[in-house]
């Protein structure tokens, strides 16, 4: 009976949300999923109003892009919100992790593009290679959302250092490459530029950043869409 009430609550919540809300772009990313019936996969983006059903024993981790809440959820029915989820008949533990929430929000124009997952890009590089507003990441092993395979290049901008070239021949979900799966780890506190083809993004590594598989939402670097 309680499970049915939880499911009914989730349906009513989604119905009460305005259609403009349901059409918004993604607000969270699936950092881990242990379920055969949830309907989401590792590194999927989810939008407000999305309802996810977990069976007893199932587990899910969501990282919210703007609010930087990281939710570890076991069982129950999950309704994705703007800053955090509503969970019924399940257990949720929330931790606020370091992330550059201001740079991870979608602009309204980008959110309205069909299928677009475009985040606000930093300002263009200055002549000296610096940036007015570089993305800050909180892990020394970024997750790059490349969108395509190829060789990308990482260059340090704040001091001379050998460039790193990585062949991204296999991508998670057809888009993501995790530097934690390689022998490379970037320097904490450093300023970098990553280039793929004609596209580039400037980002800073937080001075307290750690190497390895720290929360994805805190180390995600996305290339702007090709247009």
Secondary structure by P-SEA (a helix, b strand, c coil): caaaaaaaaaaaaaaacccccccccccccccccccccccccccccccccbbbbbcccbbbbbbbccccccccccccbbbbcccbbbbccbbbbbbbccccccccccccccccccccccccccccccccccccccccccccccccccccccbbbbbbccbbbbbbbbbccccccccbbbcccccccccccccccccccccbbbbbccccccccccccccccccccccc
